[in-house]
Amino acid sequence: MTGGFAVSKPGAAAAGRREFRGKITWYVWICGIVAATSGLMFGYDIGISGGVTAMDGFLARFFPAVHARKHRARENNYCKFDDQRLQLFTSSLYLAALAASFAASRACTRLGRRRTMQAAAALFLAGSALCAGATGLAMLIVGRVCLGVGVGFGNQAAPLFLSEIAPAHIRGALNILFQLNVTVGILIASVVNYFASAFHPDGWRYSLGGAAVPAAVLFLGSLAITETPTSLVERRRAEEGRRTLEKIRGTADVDDEFDEIRAACDTAAALNAEERPYRRLLRPESRPPLVIAVAMQVFQQFTGINAIMFYAPVLFQTMGFEADGSLLSAVVTGCVNVASTIVSIVLVDKVGRRKLLLEACAQMLVAQTAVGGIMLAHVRADGSPSSAWAVAIVVLICVYVSSFAWSWGPLGWLVPSETFPLETRTAGFSIAVSSNMLFTFLIAQAFLSMMCSMRAFIFFFFAAWIVVMGAFVLVFLPETKGVPIDEMVDRVWRRHWFWKRCFGDGANEARVNNC
C-alpha cells in the first residue's frame, strides 16, 4: 500500500511550504498492528472479568457469600452482586496500572517504546499464569496486580509508538488500531467466557489463562518490528533513527522530516537539562495539552462504558437474562463495539476528532436516558422485565456502545498521544494513562455498589456527565486532524481562542498568568 503525503512546516505561510516525502508502507502498518496488540491484552482483561464474576464456579470458590446471595429467592436484583472484595478483583488491576504508569514513562524514555511493550507482555504472561492457577483470593489478586502493571506499561508505550511512526494524515487511523484491538479483545473475552462457562466448575481458569495468548503475540511480534525514529534520536542513536525513518517511509528522501525530529529532540534535551519533564508540565505552556489529556481520560470513564463492559453479564442478569443469555448478550455488544471502532478508523482523519466526539455525545445521551427510563419503569428490585423490554435494553446499549466505539473510546487515547511536545510527551502521556487507570479503578470498584443504591438512576448519572463532556469539547478541544505531531504547539495551541493565552508571545504576554 503506497501513497505520497505532504505536510507543512511551521511558518510555511511566510517561508513557503515544505513537504515530507514518503509512502504509506506496509511496514508501517505491520509495526502498527503489532504494537496495537497491547490493546488486545487490555481489552481481553476488560471483557473477561465481568463474565468470570458471573460464573458460579468462580463465585463459589472465591466469593461464597455472593454465590449464595445470587441464588437466594426474591433477592434484590440490583444488589445481589454488591461486594467490595468482588469489585476489588476487577479494580485491583487498574490500581496497579495507575502506579505502574509513572515507571512506564521512564522506561519509554530510557529503554524505548518497543522494549517497554516487551516488558508489558512479560508481566501480562506472569499475571495470566497466576490468575489461571489461583488457589486462593490472595494469589488471584497478586495475579491481577501483575496484569495491571503490564497494562500500565502497554497503555503507555503503544499509543506513543503508533503516533510517532505514523504519517500525519493517517495518524488517527493508525493510532486507533490500539482501540480496535481493545474492542477485539473484549469480544474475544466474551466469546471465551460463553464457551468456558460450560466447563463447570473450573471454566473460569480457561478464561483467565487465555490472557496469555495476546501477551505472547505482542512479545513475539515486538521482536520483528523497529523502534520509533523519535525514540532512537532521543536516545542519541541518530543514524539508526534516520535509517529507521527511511525504512518506514519507503524512501531515502526524509531530510525534512528527520530534521524536524532531530530539532524536536534537541529542544527537548535542552529543556529537560534545565528542568525535569514532570516539572515542566506545571508551566503555563504545558497546561493546554495536560488539561485536555486528563479531561479526556476522566470523561472517557464517566461515559459509563467500562461499567457496562466490566459487568455486562452481571448487568444483563440484573435485567432478567439467564446466565448463558447474559454472556451471549455481552458477545453481541462486543461485536457492535468492534464494528463501530472500524468506522472510527475510516472517519477520524476525514471528519476530524471534534465532530466524532460531539455526535457521539448526543447519541450516548439519548441511549443512556432511554435505558434509565425503561429500567425505572419496568425493572423491579424483585422481578424481571418482559422479554420485549429486555431486548429493547440490549438494543439501546448497543446503540450506546457503537457511539462510544467510534469516538470517546479511540480518541481518548489518540488525542493525548498526539498533542504533547516531545520534551513532555512521555511524562504528559503517563499522567493521561494514570488518570485513565485511576478513574477506571474508581468506576470498577464502585459500580456494583452504585447500582445497588442508585438502581436505574445510575444511567441518568452517566447521562449528566455526557452533557458536561459535550460542552467541554465544544468550547475547549481544538481540532488536531492532519497536524504533524511536532507542530502542535505552533499550529494548534497558539491559535486556539482560549489556550493561546498560555503562551507569552507578543500581545499575549500579559495574559499568561491568566491561563
RANORQUI-V360653 format. One record per residue. PHI is phi in whole degrees, -180 to 180 (999 if undefined). BURIAL is 1 if it has 9 or more other ideal C-beta (glycine too) atoms within 8 Angstrom, else 0. Layout:
phi:burial
PHI:BURIAL
PHI:BURIAL
This chain:
phi:burial
999:0
-135:0
176:0
-75:0
-142:1
-150:0
-136:1
-87:0
-93:1
-57:0
76:0
-62:1
-63:0
-93:0
-107:0
94:0
-81:0
-102:1
-119:0
-94:1
-89:1
160:1
-119:1
-87:1
-85:1
-62:0
-65:1
-60:1
-67:1
-63:1
-59:1
-65:1
-64:1
-64:1
-62:1
-68:1
-62:1
-58:1
-66:1
-62:1
-61:1
-62:1
-65:1
-59:1
-69:1
-58:1
-76:1
-78:1
-66:1
-65:1
-67:1
-64:1
-70:1
-95:1
-84:1
-62:1
-63:1
-67:1
-64:1
-63:0
-79:0
-107:1
-136:1
-61:1
-66:0
-66:1
-61:1
-67:0
-65:1
-59:1
-102:0
-75:0
-64:0
57:0
-73:1
-58:0
-56:1
-74:1
-117:1
-71:1
-106:1
-75:0
-154:1
-65:0
-70:0
-64:1
-68:1
-66:1
-56:1
-77:1
-80:1
-60:1
-60:1
-78:1
-67:1
-65:1
-64:1
-59:1
-66:1
-73:1
-62:1
-74:1
-66:1
-65:1
-61:1
-66:1
-64:1
-61:1
-74:0
-87:0
-101:0
103:1
-69:1
-65:1
-67:1
-64:1
-66:1
-64:1
-62:1
-60:1
-64:1
-63:1
-65:1
-67:1
-62:1
-63:1
-64:1
-66:1
-65:1
-64:1
-67:1
-65:1
-98:1
-60:1
-110:0
-153:0
-63:0
-61:0
-64:1
-62:1
-69:1
-61:1
-61:1
-64:1
-65:1
-59:1
-60:1
-65:1
-63:1
-62:1
-63:1
-60:1
-70:1
-67:1
-70:1
-77:1
-82:1
-64:1
-63:1
-64:1
-56:1
-64:1
-67:1
-81:1
-93:1
-85:1
-61:1
-56:1
-81:0
-124:1
-61:1
-62:1
-63:1
-67:1
-66:1
-71:1
-57:1
-61:1
-69:1
-60:1
-67:1
-60:1
-68:1
-64:1
-61:1
-63:1
-64:1
-60:1
-62:1
-64:1
-66:1
-60:1
-61:1
-60:1
-80:0
-67:1
-63:1
-74:0
-94:0
-78:1
-101:0
-109:0
-59:1
-61:1
-66:1
-66:1
-63:1
-70:1
-69:1
-63:1
-62:1
-67:1
-66:0
-64:1
-64:1
-66:1
-62:1
-64:1
-63:1
-70:0
-65:1
-67:1
-71:0
-103:0
-111:1
-97:0
-80:1
-73:1
-56:1
-61:1
-65:1
-66:1
-65:1
-59:1
-98:0
62:0
-121:0
-63:1
-64:0
-65:0
-62:1
-66:1
-62:0
-65:1
-62:1
-61:1
-69:1
-77:1
-94:1
72:1
-159:1
-88:0
-87:0
-122:1
-56:0
-63:1
-67:1
-66:1
-62:0
-67:1
-62:1
-65:1
-63:1
-64:1
-68:1
-64:0
-63:1
-63:1
-63:1
-65:0
-68:1
-73:1
-70:0
-84:0
-153:0
-63:0
-56:1
-66:0
-73:0
-63:1
-64:1
-85:0
-75:0
-55:1
-70:1
-89:1
-66:1
-56:1
-66:1
-68:1
-62:1
-62:1
-61:1
-68:1
-61:1
-61:1
-71:1
-62:1
-65:1
-57:1
-76:1
-84:1
-69:1
91:1
-63:1
-72:1
-61:1
-73:1
-71:1
-62:1
-116:1
-53:1
-62:1
-63:1
-63:1
-69:1
-66:1
-60:1
-81:1
112:1
-77:1
-73:0
-57:1
-66:0
-64:1
-68:1
-66:1
-67:1
-64:1
-65:1
-64:1
-61:1
-65:1
-64:1
-64:1
-61:1
-59:1
-66:1
-60:1
-73:1
-67:1
-62:1
-58:1
-63:1
-59:1
-71:0
-97:1
-62:1
-91:1
-105:0
-80:0
104:1
-75:1
-62:1
-64:0
-64:1
-66:1
-69:1
-60:1
-66:1
-60:1
-64:1
-67:1
-66:1
-62:1
-62:1
-66:1
-63:1
-64:1
-66:1
-61:1
-59:1
-65:1
-64:1
-66:1
-63:1
-89:0
-127:1
-110:1
-86:0
-65:0
-119:0
-151:0
-126:0
-74:1
-65:0
-61:0
-64:0
-69:1
-63:1
-65:0
-61:1
-64:1
-62:1
-62:0
-66:1
-65:1
-65:1
-61:1
-65:1
-62:1
-62:1
-68:1
-64:1
-69:1
-101:1
-141:1
-65:1
-63:1
-72:1
-74:1
-62:1
-95:1
-65:1
-60:1
-64:1
-74:1
-112:1
-106:1
-85:1
-68:1
-58:1
-63:1
-123:1
-65:1
-70:1
-67:1
-64:1
-70:1
-66:1
-65:1
-62:1
-62:1
-66:1
-64:1
-61:1
-67:1
-62:1
-77:1
-64:1
-59:1
-63:1
-67:1
-63:1
-75:1
-104:1
-60:1
-65:1
-70:1
-63:1
-64:1
-66:1
-88:0
-94:1
53:1
-64:1
-68:1
-62:1
-72:1
-70:1
-60:1
-69:1
-63:1
-63:0
-66:1
-64:1
-62:1
-63:1
-60:1
-61:1
-64:0
-63:1
-61:1
-61:0
-95:0
-112:1
-92:1
-79:1
-84:0
-117:1
-58:1
77:0
-89:1
-55:1
-62:1
-94:1
-120:1
-61:1
-61:1
-73:0
-100:1
-122:1
-69:1
-71:1
-106:0
-76:1
-59:0
-98:0
-72:1
-64:1
-70:1
-84:1
-118:1
-90:0
-134:0
63:0
-64:0
-89:1
-54:0
-73:0
-96:0
-59:1
-67:0
-92:0
-70:1
